[in-house]
């Protein structure tokens, strides 16, 4: 029966010239790819330039089997040593290799103590292998050897180092004093180090399930065999004769053979260190990268990531700042926009997962580094990252952001933050459309001053808008008068043509206040006459800027006064000008529906619905209808259509979807007869997207006064056409649908 071996990866980190490679060579029995500075430049310069791999085998001790029951299935333990470069300019190589490590062996020159790259290695290990570290205090042969001087020096250094690590997850890790060169001490100290290393071994999560993902660290040709890819299995499993994909080359190869440290095997699984032989290709095209199952990775240029800040990074995380982002072995520059959940109102999914159904606030520049002890500190932080060049990535991939261009003379931490990839935008998708779906807002405030008292309920305010501003998005917005009672009112419309607006308060203003305003000038600086409008604007949707203002707008300027006469409520159900979330409660089941072609109607305020203007049916060349014999009652009376439009504007979609003329579609919108996801929309340029439901109000149903007739479009998919710049929209259309949701539409 073949010997069963468990592989455990240990990364050897430390400052340059601390003795990492010498220690790895002393511990190892089998050398592998680039081990012990085989690279010619490494020998010439005398430092490690690349990741080096070697290993040694030990029997699994009984105490380890009793501690971890999974070890009972194995006979031997293979410790794979990953020798990392120590020079600061090569730190990106260390960051790339950290993803494959199960534990860190930190090598410190006991004569020099903690040096700049030593500190960075501790920070990196705290990210990738928290609490999993063994510290080797190397070069003890250089300490004074008179009497107890050496033991005293070692003990003193350990106390000082323990104090340095007390605020990390490595406060209680073992420290072993070793000498990798001195023959007198080498044998004993290395045996102690190996025993302690084996004692620290644990059973990482290993599973053959999931998609195969293999991080390639070296690539070379073998004459007569093919190309050998050496690396570590990150997830899944693979066997000989399987077909794998090399995403960066856009090529697929069949696996000819697999070896683990010169031993041929039939398959490998997560955690294995192996070499895969495939059909030969030009190795200069692939230095490092990923080999995986077909379609396992996505090529992306934008993404949403979680953000965990590094406390040792002393610079603020500013919006639109650029960092070196390492995902796997790939390092690219990315630009970040930071945002977070609202303090005390966190609605993030469990474990801080980003959710499109939640709402988030953009990080304010004046609050870039909030106090974590402050109760207002956001519970979860995120960022939108834009990569300067597209990378291959998978969901939940770990990343590390750092400032590797920082001068090495500056002894400061270069690792800024880290996290996971939560949302990805495929590189073939239009970035503007994808960004608009992100519910990220920024706080905005507008201030104005009362300049005229019109009556006890109405005032004129100046300074809040200019005369060229569009007031339509703000009609019906709640505003606050900064008097002692914090009186709330609603923006009602323009007052004249000089940029003043009319604000109405549901509660009458006091006589004293009105006399004070009338008697004094608007330029006195009296804060009690200041009117405040607070709202949140979309960060990425420039077409629909005003968002989440805590109110409901009530109709457009023409109908506002009429609506106020009809109801005593100040907050009618209508539109918010943000991206309106899909209303899952809108039912497609009608009380009565007809698939016959309806007559298009035009409605006017002050006219009865019977006095409708009729229009002849126009040919809609941009719409293709397909026979959809769907027996589901949910879609009875509907047809599936495909239409081509230049833009996703509401007026264009209504015009094409219902075969209206441009004037008719515009009139329907301006008269408040068009609804998106149950919310009334007045903006012609509002951009719709997939899964939106568009209703056009046709009037009260002849069947029952409590019912209304609507024409309905449900947008199933919005995508770019293969030829040209048009958008192809697949939708389901009801030309007439009788629904019992009267109060939502009138």
C-alpha positions in Angstrom: 0.0 0.0 0.0 1.3 3.4 -1.0 2.5 5.7 1.8 -0.1 8.4 2.5 1.5 11.9 2.9 0.0 15.1 4.3 1.5 18.3 2.9 1.9 21.3 5.1 3.2 24.6 3.6 5.5 26.8 5.8 6.6 30.2 4.5 10.1 31.3 5.6 10.0 35.1 5.9 12.4 37.7 7.3 14.6 40.7 6.5 17.3 40.3 3.8 20.5 38.5 5.1 18.8 37.1 8.2 19.7 33.6 7.1 16.4 32.3 5.6 17.9 30.4 2.7 20.7 28.9 4.8 18.2 27.7 7.4 15.9 26.3 4.6 18.8 24.4 3.2 19.8 23.0 6.6 16.2 21.8 7.2 15.4 20.3 3.8 16.1 16.9 2.4 14.5 17.4 -1.1 15.1 20.5 -3.2 12.5 21.6 -5.7 11.9 24.6 -8.0 14.3 27.5 -7.5 15.4 26.2 -4.2 18.5 27.6 -2.4 19.1 30.5 -4.8 19.6 28.4 -8.0 18.9 31.5 -10.1 22.2 32.8 -11.6 21.5 36.4 -10.5 20.7 35.1 -7.0 24.2 33.6 -6.8 25.8 36.7 -8.3 24.0 39.2 -6.0 24.0 36.9 -2.9 20.3 37.4 -2.1 17.1 35.5 -2.8 15.3 36.9 -5.8 12.4 34.4 -6.2 10.3 32.0 -4.2 12.3 28.8 -3.5 10.7 25.5 -2.6 12.1 22.5 -0.7 10.8 19.9 1.7 11.5 17.3 4.4 9.5 14.4 5.7 8.7 13.4 9.3 6.5 10.7 10.8 3.3 12.0 12.2 3.6 11.8 16.0 0.8 10.2 18.0 0.1 13.4 19.9 -0.7 15.1 16.6 -3.0 12.3 15.6 -4.8 12.6 18.9 -5.0 16.4 18.5 -6.3 16.3 14.9 -8.3 13.1 14.0 -7.8 13.8 10.3 -4.1 13.0 10.6 -5.0 9.4 11.4 -5.6 8.8 7.7 -1.9 9.7 6.9 1.5 8.0 7.5 4.0 10.8 7.0 4.0 14.6 7.2 5.7 16.6 4.4 6.8 20.1 5.4 7.1 22.2 2.3 9.3 25.2 2.9 8.6 28.4 0.9 11.8 30.5 1.0 10.7 34.1 0.4 13.0 37.0 -0.7 13.9 39.5 2.0 14.8 42.6 0.1 12.2 45.4 0.3 12.0 45.8 -3.5 10.9 42.2 -3.9 8.2 42.3 -1.3 5.4 41.9 -4.0 6.8 38.4 -4.6 6.4 37.7 -0.8 2.8 39.0 -0.9 2.0 36.8 -3.9 3.4 33.7 -2.2 1.7 34.3 1.1 -1.6 33.0 -0.2 -0.3 29.4 -0.3 1.1 29.3 3.2 -0.4 27.4 6.1 2.1 28.8 8.7 5.0 31.3 8.8 8.5 30.6 10.1 9.8 34.1 10.8 13.6 34.3 10.8 15.2 37.1 12.8 18.8 38.0 13.1 19.2 38.1 16.8 22.1 40.5 16.5 20.1 43.1 14.6 16.6 42.6 15.9 13.4 43.6 14.1 14.3 45.4 10.8 11.9 47.1 8.3 11.1 44.0 6.3 10.8 41.9 9.5 8.0 44.2 10.6 6.3 44.0 7.2 6.5 40.2 7.3 4.8 40.2 10.7 1.9 42.4 9.3 1.6 40.1 6.2 1.6 37.0 8.4 -1.1 38.5 10.6 -3.3 38.8 7.5 -2.7 35.4 5.9 -1.8 33.2 8.9 -3.1 34.8 12.1 -1.8 33.0 15.2 0.1 30.5 13.0 3.8 31.5 13.5 7.1 30.1 14.7 10.0 32.5 15.3 13.6 31.4 14.7 16.2 33.6 16.4 19.1 32.9 14.0 22.8 33.5 14.2 23.1 32.9 18.0 26.7 31.7 17.2 27.6 35.4 16.9 26.6 36.2 20.4 29.2 36.4 23.2 29.9 33.0 24.6 31.4 33.8 27.9 29.7 32.1 30.8 25.9 32.8 30.8 26.2 35.9 28.5 24.7 34.1 25.5 21.7 32.7 27.5 21.1 36.1 29.1 21.2 37.9 25.7 18.7 35.4 24.2 16.3 35.7 27.1 16.5 39.5 27.1 15.9 39.6 23.3 12.9 37.3 23.7 11.3 39.5 26.3 11.8 42.6 24.1 10.4 40.8 21.1 7.4 39.5 23.1 6.6 43.0 24.1 6.7 44.2 20.5 4.3 41.4 19.5 1.8 41.9 22.3 -0.7 43.8 20.1 -0.6 41.2 17.3 -2.0 37.7 17.1 1.5 36.4 17.7 1.9 37.4 21.3 2.4 33.9 22.6 4.1 32.1 19.6 7.1 29.9 20.3 10.6 31.4 19.8 13.5 29.0 19.1 17.2 30.2 19.2 19.1 28.5 16.3 22.3 28.6 14.4 22.2 27.4 10.7 26.0 27.4 10.2 27.8 26.7 13.4 28.4 22.9 13.5 28.6 22.8 17.3 25.1 24.1 17.8 23.5 23.3 14.4 22.4 19.8 15.1 20.8 20.4 18.5 19.1 23.7 17.7 17.7 22.5 14.3 16.3 19.3 16.0 14.6 21.6 18.6 13.2 23.8 15.7 11.8 20.8 13.8 10.2 19.3 16.9 8.6 22.7 17.7 7.5 23.1 14.1 5.8 19.7 14.0 4.2 20.5 17.3 2.7 23.6 15.7 1.3 21.8 12.7 -2.5 21.8 12.4 -5.0 20.5 9.9 -6.0 23.3 7.4 -9.2 23.0 5.6 -8.6 20.5 2.7 -11.3 19.5 0.3 -11.3 17.9 -3.1 -14.7 19.6 -3.8 -15.1 22.8 -5.7 -13.5 24.1 -8.9 -9.8 23.3 -9.5 -7.5 26.3 -9.0 -3.8 26.0 -9.2 -1.4 28.9 -8.5 1.7 28.6 -10.8 4.9 30.0 -9.5 7.4 28.6 -12.0 7.2 27.4 -15.6 9.9 25.6 -17.7 10.2 23.2 -20.6 11.5 19.6 -20.4 12.8 18.2 -23.7 10.7 15.4 -25.0 8.1 15.8 -22.2 6.4 19.2 -22.5 6.0 22.2 -20.3 6.1 21.8 -16.5 4.0 24.1 -14.4 4.9 24.0 -10.7 2.7 25.4 -8.0 0.1 24.8 -5.3 -3.5 23.7 -5.5 -5.7 26.4 -3.9 -9.0 24.6 -4.3 -10.6 21.5 -5.9 -8.7 18.6 -7.4 -7.4 17.4 -10.8 -6.1 14.2 -12.3 -4.0 13.0 -15.2 -5.7 13.4 -18.7 -7.9 16.2 -17.3 -8.2 19.4 -19.5 -7.2 22.6 -17.7 -7.3 26.2 -18.9 -4.6 28.9 -18.8 -6.7 32.0 -18.7 -4.0 34.6 -19.4 -3.0 32.7 -22.6 -6.6 31.8 -23.5 -5.5 28.3 -24.1 -6.5 24.8 -22.9 -4.1 21.9 -22.3 -4.5 18.2 -21.3 -2.4 17.1 -18.3 0.1 14.5 -19.4 1.6 13.7 -15.9 1.7 15.0 -12.3 4.6 14.8 -9.8 4.9 15.7 -6.2 8.6 16.3 -5.3 9.8 13.9 -8.1 7.2 11.3 -7.3 4.6 10.5 -9.9 1.0 10.6 -8.8 -2.4 10.3 -10.6 -4.2 13.2 -8.9 -3.7 16.1 -6.6 -6.1 18.0 -4.3 -6.3 21.2 -2.3 -3.1 22.0 -0.4 -0.8 19.8 -2.6 2.5 21.2 -3.9 3.0 19.6 -7.4 4.3 19.9 -10.9 1.9 19.5 -13.8 3.2 18.5 -17.2 1.2 19.7 -20.2 1.7 20.0 -24.0 4.6 22.3 -24.7 4.2 26.1 -25.2 6.4 29.2 -25.0 7.2 29.6 -21.3 8.1 33.3 -21.8 4.4 34.0 -22.1 3.7 32.7 -18.5 6.0 33.5 -15.7 3.5 33.2 -12.9 -0.3 32.8 -13.0 -3.2 30.5 -12.6 -4.2 27.2 -14.1 -7.9 26.2 -13.5 -11.0 24.5 -14.8 -12.6 26.0 -17.8 -14.6 29.2 -17.1 -13.5 29.2 -13.5 -12.2 32.8 -13.5 -13.6 36.0 -14.7 -11.7 38.8 -16.5 -12.6 41.9 -14.6 -11.7 45.6 -14.5 -14.1 46.8 -11.7 -15.1 45.2 -8.4 -16.5 45.7 -4.9 -14.2 44.6 -2.1 -14.3 44.5 1.6 -11.8 46.7 3.4 -9.9 45.8 6.6 -7.4 48.6 7.4 -4.0 47.9 8.7 -3.4 49.9 11.9 0.3 50.2 11.2 -0.3 52.0 7.9 0.0 55.6 9.0 -1.4 57.4 5.9 -5.1 58.2 5.4 -7.1 56.1 2.9 -8.3 58.8 0.6 -10.9 58.4 -2.1 -9.5 58.0 -5.7 -6.1 57.0 -4.3 -4.1 54.3 -6.1 -2.6 51.2 -4.5 -0.8 48.1 -5.7 -3.4 45.3 -5.5 -2.1 41.7 -5.2 -4.5 38.9 -6.1 -2.8 35.6 -6.2 0.6 36.1 -7.9 -0.7 39.0 -10.0 -0.1 42.6 -8.8 -1.8 45.5 -10.6 -2.5 49.2 -9.7 -6.1 49.9 -8.6 -8.0 53.1 -7.8 -10.3 52.9 -4.8 -13.5 54.7 -3.8 -14.3 53.9 -0.1 -17.7 53.6 1.4 -19.3 52.0 4.5 -22.6 51.0 6.0 -24.4 53.6 8.1 -23.4 53.7 11.8 -26.1 52.3 14.0 -28.1 51.3 10.8 -26.1 48.4 9.5 -28.2 46.3 7.2 -25.3 44.3 5.7 -25.8 40.6 5.1 -24.2 38.3 7.8 -20.4 38.5 8.1 -20.4 41.9 6.4 -21.2 40.7 2.9 -22.0 43.5 0.5 -25.7 43.4 -0.6 -27.3 45.4 -3.4 -30.5 45.7 -1.4 -28.7 47.7 1.3 -27.7 51.3 1.3 -24.1 52.6 1.8 -22.5 56.0 2.4 -19.3 57.2 0.6 -16.4 57.9 2.9 -16.1 61.6 3.7 -12.6 63.0 3.3 -12.7 64.7 6.7 -13.5 61.3 8.2 -10.9 59.2 6.5 -9.5 57.6 9.6 -12.3 57.5 12.2 -11.6 56.3 15.7 -12.5 52.6 15.9 -13.5 53.1 19.6 -16.1 55.7 18.5 -19.6 54.4 18.6 -20.2 56.0 15.2 -17.4 54.1 13.6 -18.8 52.1 10.6 -19.1 48.4 11.3 -18.3 47.3 7.7 -16.1 49.1 5.2 -16.0 48.5 1.4 -14.5 50.0 -1.7 -15.1 50.1 -5.4 -11.8 49.3 -7.1 -10.9 50.1 -10.7 -7.9 48.2 -12.1 -5.7 49.9 -14.6 -5.6 46.6 -16.5 -8.0 43.7 -16.5 -7.2 40.8 -14.2 -8.5 37.2 -13.8 -10.2 36.8 -10.5 -12.8 34.6 -8.7 -15.5 35.6 -6.2 -14.3 35.8 -2.6 -10.7 36.0 -3.7 -8.4 37.5 -1.1 -6.4 40.6 -2.0 -3.8 42.8 -0.4 -3.4 46.6 -1.1 -0.1 48.2 -0.5 2.1 51.2 -1.5 5.1 49.4 -3.0 6.4 52.6 -4.6 7.1 54.1 -1.2 10.9 54.8 -0.8 12.7 52.0 1.0 14.6 54.6 3.0 11.3 55.4 4.8 10.9 52.8 7.4 7.1 52.7 7.4 4.6 49.9 6.8 3.6 49.7 3.1 0.7 47.3 3.5 -2.5 49.5 3.7 -5.5 47.2 3.8 -6.8 43.8 2.7 -10.1 42.0 2.1 -12.1 39.9 -0.3 -13.6 40.4 -3.7 -17.4 40.6 -3.2 -18.8 41.8 -6.5 -17.1 41.6 -9.9 -17.9 43.4 -13.2 -17.0 41.3 -16.2 -14.7 43.2 -18.6 -17.1 42.9 -21.5 -19.9 44.8 -19.5 -20.2 48.6 -19.8 -18.7 50.1 -16.6 -21.2 52.9 -16.4 -24.2 50.6 -16.4 -22.7 48.4 -13.7 -21.7 51.2 -11.4 -25.2 52.6 -11.5 -26.5 49.5 -9.8 -24.3 50.1 -6.7 -26.3 51.7 -3.9 -23.6 54.1 -2.8 -24.6 57.6 -1.7 -23.0 60.8 -0.5 -24.4 63.3 2.0 -25.4 66.7 0.5 -26.9 69.8 2.1 -28.5 72.8 0.5 -29.2 76.0 2.5 -31.5 78.9 1.8 -32.8 82.0 3.6 -36.5 83.1 3.9 -36.9 86.4 2.1 -40.7 86.7 1.9 -43.7 85.7 4.0 -46.5 84.8 1.6 -49.0 83.6 4.2 -49.0 81.7 7.5 -48.1 78.5 5.7 -46.0 79.6 2.8 -42.7 81.4 2.5 -40.3 82.3 -0.3 -36.7 81.1 0.0 -33.7 82.3 -1.9 -30.1 81.0 -2.1 -31.0 77.3 -2.2 -31.1 77.0 -6.0 -30.0 79.1 -9.0 -32.5 80.2 -11.6 -31.0 77.7 -14.1 -31.4 74.7 -11.7 -33.9 71.9 -12.4 -36.3 71.9 -9.5 -38.3 68.9 -10.7 -36.2 66.3 -8.7 -36.8 68.3 -5.5 -40.5 69.0 -5.7 -42.1 67.7 -2.6 -38.8 67.4 -0.7 -39.0 67.8 3.1 -37.0 70.8 4.3 -36.3 72.0 7.9 -36.6 75.6 9.2 -33.8 76.1 11.7 -35.9 77.8 14.3 -36.4 76.7 17.9 -39.1 74.3 16.9 -37.3 72.8 13.8 -40.4 73.3 11.7 -40.7 70.9 8.7 -42.1 71.9 5.4 -42.2 70.9 1.7 -40.8 72.5 -1.5 -43.8 73.5 -3.5 -42.3 75.1 -6.6 -40.6 78.2 -8.1 -41.4 81.7 -6.8 -40.8 84.1 -9.7 -37.9 83.6 -12.1 -35.0 84.8 -10.0 -34.2 81.4 -8.4 -36.4 81.7 -5.4 -38.5 78.8 -4.3 -41.8 78.4 -2.5 -41.9 76.4 0.7 -45.1 75.4 2.4 -45.4 74.4 6.1 -48.2 72.1 7.3 -48.3 73.9 10.7 -48.8 77.7 10.7 -45.9 79.9 11.4 -46.0 82.0 14.6 -47.0 85.7 14.4 -43.8 86.7 16.2 -41.7 84.9 13.6 -43.5 86.4 10.7 -43.1 89.9 12.1 -39.4 89.3 12.8 -38.8 88.2 9.2 -40.9 91.0 7.7 -39.1 93.7 9.8 -35.6 92.5 9.2 -33.5 92.1 6.1 -32.6 88.6 4.7 -28.9 89.6 5.0 -28.9 89.9 8.8 -27.5 86.4 9.2 -30.3 85.3 11.5 -30.1 81.5 11.6 -33.7 81.1 12.6 -34.8 82.0 9.0 -32.4 79.5 7.4 -34.1 76.6 5.6 -32.1 73.3 5.3 -32.5 70.6 2.7 -30.7 67.3 3.5 -30.5 64.5 1.0 -28.1 61.9 -0.3 -27.0 61.7 -3.9 -25.9 58.7 -5.9 -22.1 58.5 -6.3 -22.1 56.7 -9.6 -25.5 57.6 -11.2 -25.1 61.1 -12.7 -28.5 60.9 -14.4 -30.4 60.4 -11.1 -28.5 62.4 -8.6 -31.0 62.9 -5.7 -31.4 59.8 -3.5 -32.8 58.7 -0.2 -34.0 61.9 1.2 -36.5 60.5 3.7 -39.6 61.8 1.9 -41.9 61.0 -1.0 -42.2 63.6 -3.8 -45.7 64.5 -4.8 -46.4 65.0 -8.5 -44.8 67.6 -10.7 -45.0 71.4 -10.5 -48.2 71.7 -12.4 -50.1 69.2 -10.3 -48.6 70.0 -6.9 -51.2 72.6 -5.8 -54.0 70.4 -6.9 -52.7 67.4 -5.0 -52.4 69.5 -1.8 -56.1 70.3 -2.2 -57.1 66.6 -2.5 -55.3 65.3 0.6 -54.2 66.5 3.9 -51.1 64.3 3.8 -47.8 65.9 3.0 -46.1 62.7 1.9 -48.0 61.0 -0.9 -46.7 57.8 -2.5 -44.9 58.8 -5.6 -41.4 58.9 -7.0 -38.0 59.1 -5.5 -35.5 60.1 -8.2 -33.0 57.4 -7.2 -32.7 54.1 -8.9 -36.0 52.6 -7.9 -35.6 49.1 -6.5 -37.7 46.5 -8.1 -41.1 46.0 -6.3 -41.6 42.3 -5.9 -45.1 42.9 -4.7 -46.3 44.1 -8.1 -48.4 41.3 -9.4 -48.7 40.3 -13.0 -52.1 38.6 -12.3 -54.8 40.8 -13.5 -58.5 41.0 -12.6 -59.2 41.2 -16.3 -56.8 41.5 -19.3 -57.1 41.7 -23.0 -54.4 41.0 -25.6 -56.1 43.1 -28.2 -54.4 46.3 -29.5 -55.5 49.2 -27.4 -56.0 52.8 -28.5 -53.3 55.1 -27.2 -54.7 57.8 -24.9 -53.6 61.3 -23.8 -54.8 62.7 -20.5 -55.1 66.3 -19.5 -55.6 67.8 -16.0 -59.2 69.1 -15.7 -60.5 66.8 -18.5 -62.6 63.7 -18.1 -61.1 60.4 -19.2 -63.9 60.1 -21.7 -62.6 63.1 -23.6 -59.6 61.2 -24.9 -57.7 62.0 -28.0 -57.3 58.9 -30.3 -54.2 58.3 -32.3 -53.7 56.0 -35.2 -51.6 52.9 -34.7 -48.0 53.5 -35.7 -45.7 50.8 -37.1 -43.0 50.0 -34.5 -40.1 48.7 -36.6 -37.9 48.6 -33.6 -40.0 46.0 -31.8 -40.2 42.3 -32.7 -43.0 40.2 -31.1 -42.6 36.5 -30.6 -45.3 34.0 -30.1 -45.3 33.1 -26.5 -47.9 30.5 -25.7 -47.3 30.5 -22.0 -49.9 28.6 -20.1 -48.9 30.2 -16.8 -51.8 32.3 -15.5 -49.1 34.7 -14.3 -48.4 35.8 -17.9 -51.8 35.4 -19.4 -52.5 38.0 -22.1 -48.9 39.0 -22.5 -46.4 38.8 -25.3 -42.6 38.6 -25.2 -41.0 41.3 -27.3 -37.5 42.5 -28.3 -36.9 46.1 -29.0 -33.8 48.0 -30.0 -33.2 51.5 -28.6 -30.3 53.9 -28.6 -30.4 54.6 -24.8 -32.2 53.1 -21.8 -34.1 56.4 -21.2 -37.6 56.0 -20.0 -39.2 58.0 -22.8 -37.4 55.9 -25.4 -38.4 52.6 -23.8 -42.0 53.7 -23.4 -42.1 54.9 -27.0 -40.7 51.7 -28.5 -42.3 49.2 -26.1 -45.9 50.5 -26.6 -45.5 51.9 -30.2 -46.2 55.4 -29.1 -45.1 58.6 -30.8 -42.4 60.6 -29.0 -44.9 63.3 -28.1 -47.4 60.8 -26.7 -44.7 59.0 -24.6 -43.4 62.4 -23.3 -47.0 63.6 -22.4 -47.7 60.3 -20.5 -44.5 60.9 -18.4 -45.0 64.6 -17.7 -48.7 64.0 -16.7 -47.6 61.5 -14.1 -49.1 58.5 -15.9 -45.9 56.4 -16.0 -44.7 54.3 -13.0 -41.4 52.4 -12.6 -41.5 49.6 -10.0 -44.7 51.1 -8.5 -43.2 54.6 -8.2 -44.4 57.6 -10.3 -41.6 59.0 -12.6 -41.6 62.4 -14.2 -38.1 62.4 -15.6 -37.9 61.5 -19.3 -34.2 60.8 -19.0 -34.6 58.3 -16.1 -32.6 55.2 -17.1 -34.3 51.8 -16.7 -32.5 48.5 -16.3 -33.2 44.8 -16.2 -36.0 43.6 -13.9 -37.7 47.0 -13.9 -41.5 47.0 -14.3 -43.0 50.0 -16.3 -46.7 50.8 -16.0 -48.6 53.4 -18.1 -51.9 54.4 -16.5 -54.7 54.2 -19.0 -57.5 55.2 -16.6 -60.1 53.7 -14.3 -61.4 50.3 -15.3 -64.9 50.1 -16.7 -65.4 46.9 -14.6 -65.0 48.6 -11.2 -64.1 52.0 -10.0 -61.6 50.5 -7.5 -59.6 49.0 -10.4 -57.4 50.7 -13.0 -56.3 49.8 -16.5 -52.5 49.9 -17.2 -50.2 49.0 -20.0 -47.3 47.1 -18.5 -43.7 46.2 -19.6 -41.4 43.9 -17.5 -37.8 44.3 -18.7 -36.3 40.8 -18.7 -32.9 41.7 -20.1 -31.0 44.8 -21.3 -27.9 44.2 -23.3 -25.8 45.7 -26.1 -26.5 44.5 -29.7 -23.8 42.6 -31.5 -23.8 45.2 -34.3 -23.8 49.0 -33.6 -24.3 50.9 -30.4 -28.0 50.1 -29.8 -29.4 48.4 -26.7 -31.4 45.3 -27.1 -34.2 45.0 -24.5 -36.2 41.8 -24.0 -39.5 42.5 -22.3 -42.9 41.0 -21.5 -45.7 43.3 -22.6 -49.4 43.6 -21.6 -51.2 46.1 -23.8 -54.1 46.4 -21.3 -54.1 45.0 -17.8 -56.8 45.6 -15.2 -55.3 45.7 -11.7 -56.8 46.3 -8.2 -54.0 48.6 -7.0 -55.9 51.8 -7.5 -54.4 53.7 -4.5 -50.9 53.1 -5.9 -51.7 54.8 -9.2 -54.1 57.6 -8.4 
